[in-house]
Structure formats: C-alpha cells, structure tokens
C-alpha cells in the first residue's frame, strides 16, 4: 500500500505501508579473510560492551595495542580453511541468506510479509536492513536473533542494535523481539533427528556424544545471565529425546577468549581427557549454533578432531548444525509463525 499523492508534498516519494517485516539476525562475518577485513570485523565485535564487559580504560589498550595487531592474521587463516570458495564468503553468510530465502517461501501465503536477514557485526548491518524494511512499507518488524539460548553477549546485543537504530528514526516501526527457544519441542526434535541421520551414515557407534556450546565468562553467569541454565536444559532434553544414558552424553563449552575463567568443562580439554582415558569414538554436536561457522567447522570439526586423535582417539564425528535443512527450517518457521500471531 502507498499513501495517495494528495497527502504528500510534491517532492516527496510515495510512502509505502501495511507490511510486516521478519528480520533474521546472526552474529556476523568478515567480508574476506585478508588482514584488513578481519581487523575491521574484530574491531566491531570486540568493541561491543556486551561481548567484553571490562572497563574501556583496561580493555582498549589491549584491544588496539595487541589484539587487533595479532589476531586478524591468525583468525583470517582459520577462516581461510572453512571459507565458501564458490561464493567467496563465510558459510555463516551463505546459510543465513538461505534461511531468509526459505523463510520467505514458507510464508508466501502472507503477501504482506517481507523477510530479510542481517548480521550484528559486519554486513549487511541491522540498521541498514531495518531501514530497508521500513522503506518497503513494513510498519511492524519481527526481530529474530538466531540464538536458541539467550545470552547478553548474543541475543541482547542484537536487540540493543535494533533499538539503537530506532532511536534515530522519526517514524519508528513497531518492533517485536523473538525470545529464546532452547526448550521448544520442535527444536529438540530437530536436533535429535539430525543426530540420528548423521550417525546412521557412520560405520561406527560413538562411545560419547558431546553437546558443545559456545562459552561465556563465569563472571557473566554470576551476574545473572541465564545462558548456562538454558544450555543445560537443551542438553538434558536432547539426551532424553535420544534415549541416551548419562554416561554416554556430555555438555561442554568452547571458544573461550582472554584470561578469565569461562563456563566449564572446556570442550578442547574434554576431548583430550576422554582420549587419554581410552575413549576411542566420539561425536560432537553444537546445539547452540543455528548455522555452521568458524566455531563449528574449524574449532570442532578440525581442531578438536585433530586433538582427539593426537591423544589416542580413533574416530571423531562432527554433526553439522541444522543450517538450512528441512529440520532446521521447520524450527525457525514454527518460531516465526508463533511470534507473528496477531500481526498476520
């Protein structure tokens, strides 16, 4: 719908209205694996007060004096190993775009719904996509941070950026934010189906299934962040859904950064310990990641697998994230349809 010309100044373009936007948002991605692209991405990511809660007086000298001069090269090499060479982009960008396109098809029955995607860090930005949705006539926007478990460093910072964008807008769209869905039966079912499908392709059975979640500093947990509790519930529900005994299932936390103590047990130390104790066959799933990315494809499928074998393990399987699979899209669509109730 557009406003009639008589209601607008002569030099004003027609104003579109009457649509509802759905914006899928994931963490972020560098534009390339080169030093400059990586530095730009890491600067935005590691400058976020939700991610690094230290005093800026303490953190910025470290960030600009050390981290941004040393880490871009190292992380760039890691990205290079798992880069989508065909499209010249990270797989996180590939999958998030695909999820958006598939969501649009799934909601095709609603001609007034517009689906798009953005990244919290890097491009396309949340601000640019909110502005683009409004320009297309979206008076209401459903913001979907693609994190099953809530954490201040993930879900909250996506919401922060969206509201920050609204602060600068004269005509603000109505905004809804999607809550965590860590215990949604459809999500648990999708994870269990994914595990079953992948293990069926192996000619061996794992002695241990590890659910590895991204970690957060212990201090964040002690301040009241619900993330740890929600990860534990996801893991428990998945184990029960799979019918696994407690001795064949573990929850661990990965991707720690800096000198602080993070949520434990650590994934890297756990796979080493299991191999040292004689466990020969292990499978790892990453239930907290909607899409495969650096932390799953390089840190788990490559680094953890190599470390496990180095310590005496023999068989290691990484179970892919739900990505844009039928099971994964079923979960995302269910959540979106539920949260759009009353708007469409």
C-alpha positions as CSV (number, residue, x, y, z in Angstrom):
1,X,0.0,0.0,0.0
2,X,1.1,3.6,-0.6
3,X,-0.1,6.9,0.5
4,X,-2.1,8.9,-2.0
5,X,-0.2,11.7,-3.8
6,X,-2.6,14.4,-2.4
7,X,-1.4,13.6,1.2
8,X,2.3,14.3,0.4
9,X,4.4,17.2,-0.6
10,X,5.0,17.4,-4.3
11,X,8.7,16.5,-4.0
12,X,8.1,13.6,-1.6
13,X,8.2,10.0,-2.9
14,X,5.1,7.8,-2.1
15,X,5.2,6.3,1.4
16,X,4.6,2.6,1.5
17,X,2.8,1.0,4.4
18,X,0.8,-2.0,5.5
19,X,3.5,-4.7,5.5
20,X,5.2,-6.8,8.3
21,X,8.9,-7.4,8.3
22,X,10.8,-10.5,9.6
23,X,14.5,-9.9,10.1
24,X,16.7,-12.9,10.8
25,X,19.9,-11.8,12.5
26,X,23.0,-13.9,13.2
27,X,26.3,-13.0,14.8
28,X,28.4,-11.7,11.9
29,X,31.0,-12.4,9.4
30,X,34.1,-10.7,7.9
31,X,33.9,-9.6,4.3
32,X,37.1,-11.5,3.5
33,X,39.9,-13.5,5.1
34,X,42.6,-10.8,4.5
35,X,44.1,-8.8,7.4
36,X,42.2,-5.6,6.8
37,X,38.8,-7.3,6.6
38,X,39.4,-9.4,9.6
39,X,40.7,-6.4,11.6
40,X,37.6,-4.4,10.7
41,X,35.3,-7.2,11.8
42,X,37.1,-8.0,15.0
43,X,37.3,-4.3,16.0
44,X,33.5,-4.0,15.8
45,X,32.9,-7.4,17.5
46,X,35.4,-6.9,20.3
47,X,34.4,-3.3,20.9
48,X,30.9,-4.3,21.9
49,X,30.4,-3.7,25.6
50,X,28.1,-6.8,25.7
51,X,30.8,-9.0,24.5
52,X,33.7,-7.6,26.5
53,X,32.4,-6.1,29.8
54,X,35.8,-4.9,31.1
55,X,36.4,-1.2,31.7
56,X,37.3,0.5,28.4
57,X,40.4,2.0,30.1
58,X,41.6,-1.5,30.7
59,X,40.4,-3.2,27.5
60,X,41.1,-0.7,24.8
61,X,44.9,-0.6,25.2
62,X,44.9,-4.4,25.0
63,X,42.5,-4.4,22.0
64,X,44.2,-1.7,19.9
65,X,47.7,-2.4,21.1
66,X,47.8,-6.2,20.9
67,X,44.7,-8.0,19.8
68,X,43.9,-6.0,16.6
69,X,47.6,-6.3,15.5
70,X,48.0,-10.0,16.1
71,X,44.6,-11.8,16.0
72,X,43.4,-10.7,12.5
73,X,46.1,-12.7,10.8
74,X,45.5,-15.8,12.9
75,X,41.7,-15.7,12.6
76,X,42.0,-15.0,8.9
77,X,44.0,-18.2,8.4
78,X,41.3,-20.1,10.3
79,X,38.6,-18.6,8.2
80,X,40.5,-19.4,5.0
81,X,40.3,-23.1,5.9
82,X,36.5,-23.1,6.1
83,X,35.7,-20.3,3.6
84,X,33.0,-20.9,1.0
85,X,35.3,-20.6,-2.0
86,X,32.5,-20.9,-4.6
87,X,30.7,-17.8,-3.3
88,X,33.7,-16.2,-1.7
89,X,32.0,-15.7,1.7
90,X,31.8,-17.4,5.0
91,X,29.3,-20.3,5.4
92,X,27.5,-18.3,8.1
93,X,26.6,-15.7,5.4
94,X,25.7,-18.5,3.0
95,X,23.4,-20.3,5.4
96,X,21.8,-17.1,6.9
97,X,20.9,-15.9,3.4
98,X,19.4,-19.3,2.5
99,X,17.4,-19.4,5.7
100,X,15.9,-16.0,4.9
101,X,15.0,-17.1,1.3
102,X,13.5,-20.3,2.5
103,X,11.5,-18.5,5.2
104,X,10.1,-16.1,2.6
105,X,8.9,-19.1,0.6
106,X,7.4,-20.7,3.7
107,X,5.5,-17.5,4.4
108,X,4.4,-16.9,0.8
109,X,0.8,-17.3,1.9
110,X,1.1,-13.8,3.5
111,X,1.7,-11.3,0.7
112,X,2.2,-8.5,3.2
113,X,5.2,-10.2,5.0
114,X,8.7,-9.3,3.9
115,X,11.6,-11.5,5.1
116,X,15.2,-10.3,5.2
117,X,18.5,-11.0,7.1
118,X,21.3,-9.1,8.7
119,X,24.4,-9.5,10.8
120,X,25.1,-8.0,14.2
121,X,28.8,-7.4,13.2
122,X,29.8,-6.8,9.6
123,X,27.4,-6.6,6.6
124,X,24.6,-6.4,6.0
125,X,24.0,-4.4,9.2
126,X,20.9,-4.4,11.3
127,X,20.4,-0.7,10.8
128,X,20.5,-0.9,7.0
129,X,18.0,-3.8,7.0
130,X,15.5,-2.1,9.4
131,X,15.6,1.0,7.2
132,X,15.2,-1.1,4.0
133,X,12.2,-3.0,5.5
134,X,10.6,0.3,6.5
135,X,11.2,1.7,3.0
136,X,9.3,-1.3,1.7
137,X,6.3,-0.5,3.8
138,X,6.9,-2.5,7.0
139,X,5.2,-0.8,9.8
140,X,5.9,-3.8,12.1
141,X,9.1,-5.8,12.3
142,X,9.8,-9.1,14.0
143,X,13.4,-9.2,15.0
144,X,14.7,-12.8,15.3
145,X,18.2,-13.2,16.9
146,X,19.2,-16.6,15.7
147,X,20.3,-18.0,19.1
148,X,18.3,-20.8,20.7
149,X,19.7,-19.9,24.2
150,X,19.6,-16.3,25.5
151,X,22.9,-14.6,26.4
152,X,23.5,-10.9,26.9
153,X,26.5,-11.2,24.5
154,X,24.4,-12.5,21.7
155,X,20.6,-12.0,21.9
156,X,20.7,-8.8,23.9
157,X,23.3,-7.1,21.7
158,X,21.2,-7.8,18.6
159,X,18.2,-6.2,20.4
160,X,20.4,-3.3,21.5
161,X,21.5,-2.5,18.0
162,X,17.9,-2.7,16.7
163,X,16.6,-0.3,19.3
164,X,19.7,1.9,18.8
165,X,18.5,2.2,15.1
166,X,15.0,3.1,16.2
167,X,16.4,5.9,18.4
168,X,17.5,7.7,15.3
169,X,14.2,7.2,13.4
170,X,11.4,9.8,13.4
171,X,8.8,7.3,12.2
172,X,9.6,4.1,14.1
173,X,8.1,0.7,13.1
174,X,6.6,-1.4,15.9
175,X,9.2,-3.9,16.9
176,X,8.9,-7.4,18.4
177,X,11.8,-9.5,19.5
178,X,11.9,-13.3,19.5
179,X,12.5,-14.9,22.9
180,X,14.9,-17.9,23.3
181,X,13.5,-21.3,22.2
182,X,16.0,-23.6,23.9
183,X,13.3,-26.0,25.2
184,X,10.9,-25.8,22.2
185,X,9.9,-29.4,21.4
186,X,10.3,-28.8,17.7
187,X,13.9,-27.6,18.3
188,X,14.7,-30.6,20.4
189,X,13.2,-33.0,17.8
190,X,15.1,-31.4,15.0
191,X,18.4,-31.8,16.9
192,X,17.6,-35.5,17.7
193,X,16.7,-36.1,14.0
194,X,19.9,-34.5,12.9
195,X,21.9,-36.7,15.3
196,X,20.2,-39.8,14.1
197,X,20.6,-39.1,10.4
198,X,24.3,-38.3,10.8
199,X,25.2,-41.3,13.0
200,X,23.4,-43.5,10.5
201,X,26.0,-42.6,7.9
202,X,28.8,-43.8,10.1
203,X,30.1,-47.4,10.2
204,X,30.8,-47.0,13.9
205,X,29.0,-46.0,17.1
206,X,30.2,-43.2,19.3
207,X,31.1,-44.1,22.9
208,X,30.3,-40.5,23.9
209,X,28.1,-37.8,22.4
210,X,29.3,-34.3,23.3
211,X,27.0,-31.3,23.2
212,X,29.4,-28.4,22.8
213,X,28.0,-24.9,23.4
214,X,29.8,-21.5,22.9
215,X,31.1,-20.4,26.3
216,X,30.7,-17.2,28.3
217,X,32.9,-15.9,31.1
218,X,31.9,-17.3,34.6
219,X,31.6,-13.7,35.7
220,X,28.7,-13.1,33.2
221,X,26.9,-16.2,34.6
222,X,27.3,-15.0,38.2
223,X,25.8,-11.6,37.2
224,X,22.6,-13.4,36.3
225,X,23.0,-14.4,32.6
226,X,20.5,-17.3,32.0
227,X,22.6,-18.8,29.2
228,X,24.3,-21.6,31.2
229,X,20.9,-22.8,32.6
230,X,19.3,-22.8,29.2
231,X,22.2,-24.8,27.7
232,X,21.9,-27.3,30.4
233,X,18.2,-27.7,29.7
234,X,18.7,-28.1,26.0
235,X,21.3,-30.8,26.6
236,X,19.1,-32.6,29.1
237,X,16.1,-32.6,26.8
238,X,18.2,-33.8,23.8
239,X,19.7,-36.6,25.8
240,X,16.3,-37.7,27.0
241,X,14.9,-37.4,23.5
242,X,17.7,-39.6,22.2
243,X,17.3,-42.1,25.0
244,X,21.0,-41.9,25.9
245,X,22.2,-42.8,29.4
246,X,24.0,-40.0,31.3
247,X,27.4,-41.9,31.0
248,X,27.2,-41.6,27.1
249,X,26.4,-37.9,26.9
250,X,28.3,-34.8,28.0
251,X,27.8,-31.0,27.8
252,X,30.9,-28.8,27.3
253,X,31.7,-25.2,26.4
254,X,34.1,-23.9,23.8
255,X,35.7,-20.8,22.3
256,X,37.0,-19.1,25.4
257,X,38.9,-15.9,25.0
258,X,41.2,-14.0,27.3
259,X,42.4,-14.7,30.8
260,X,39.1,-15.1,32.6
261,X,37.6,-18.4,33.7
262,X,34.8,-19.4,31.4
263,X,31.9,-21.9,31.7
264,X,33.3,-25.4,32.2
265,X,34.0,-28.2,31.3
266,X,36.0,-26.9,28.3
267,X,35.4,-28.8,25.0
268,X,39.1,-28.9,24.0
269,X,40.3,-30.2,27.4
270,X,37.4,-32.7,27.5
271,X,38.2,-34.4,24.2
272,X,41.8,-34.7,25.2
273,X,40.9,-36.1,28.5
274,X,38.5,-38.7,27.0
275,X,41.2,-39.8,24.6
276,X,43.7,-40.1,27.4
277,X,41.3,-42.2,29.4
278,X,40.9,-44.6,26.5
279,X,37.7,-43.5,24.8
280,X,38.2,-44.2,21.1
281,X,35.0,-42.9,19.4
282,X,33.4,-39.6,19.9
283,X,30.7,-37.5,18.2
284,X,30.2,-33.7,18.8
285,X,27.1,-31.6,18.1
286,X,26.8,-27.8,18.5
287,X,23.1,-27.2,19.6
288,X,23.7,-23.5,20.3
289,X,24.7,-22.7,16.7
290,X,21.9,-22.3,14.2
291,X,24.4,-22.4,11.4
292,X,27.8,-23.9,10.9
293,X,30.6,-21.3,11.2
294,X,34.2,-20.8,12.2
295,X,33.5,-22.2,15.7
296,X,32.0,-25.4,14.4
297,X,33.7,-26.1,11.1
298,X,37.3,-25.1,12.2
299,X,37.3,-25.3,16.0
300,X,35.4,-28.6,16.4
301,X,35.5,-30.4,13.0
302,X,39.2,-29.6,12.5
303,X,41.0,-28.6,15.8
304,X,39.0,-30.8,18.3
305,X,39.2,-33.8,15.9
306,X,42.9,-33.5,15.4
307,X,43.5,-33.1,19.2
308,X,41.3,-36.1,20.0
309,X,43.3,-38.3,17.6
310,X,46.6,-36.9,18.7
311,X,45.8,-38.1,22.3
312,X,44.9,-41.6,21.1
313,X,41.3,-41.3,19.9
314,X,40.4,-43.1,16.7
315,X,37.0,-42.0,15.4
316,X,35.7,-38.4,15.6
317,X,32.5,-37.1,14.0
318,X,31.2,-33.6,13.9
319,X,27.4,-33.5,13.5
320,X,26.5,-30.5,11.3
321,X,24.3,-27.7,12.6
322,X,20.7,-27.6,11.5
323,X,21.7,-24.9,8.9
324,X,19.0,-24.6,6.1
325,X,18.0,-28.3,6.4
326,X,14.3,-29.2,6.4
327,X,14.5,-29.9,10.1
328,X,16.2,-26.6,10.8
329,X,13.8,-24.5,8.8
330,X,10.9,-26.3,10.5
331,X,12.1,-24.9,13.8
332,X,12.7,-21.4,12.6
333,X,9.3,-21.3,10.8
334,X,7.5,-22.6,13.8
335,X,9.0,-19.8,16.0
336,X,8.3,-17.1,13.4
337,X,4.7,-18.1,12.9
338,X,4.1,-18.2,16.6
339,X,5.7,-14.8,17.2
340,X,3.8,-13.2,14.2
341,X,0.4,-14.1,15.7
342,X,-1.8,-11.1,15.8
343,X,0.2,-9.4,13.1
344,X,-0.7,-11.6,10.1
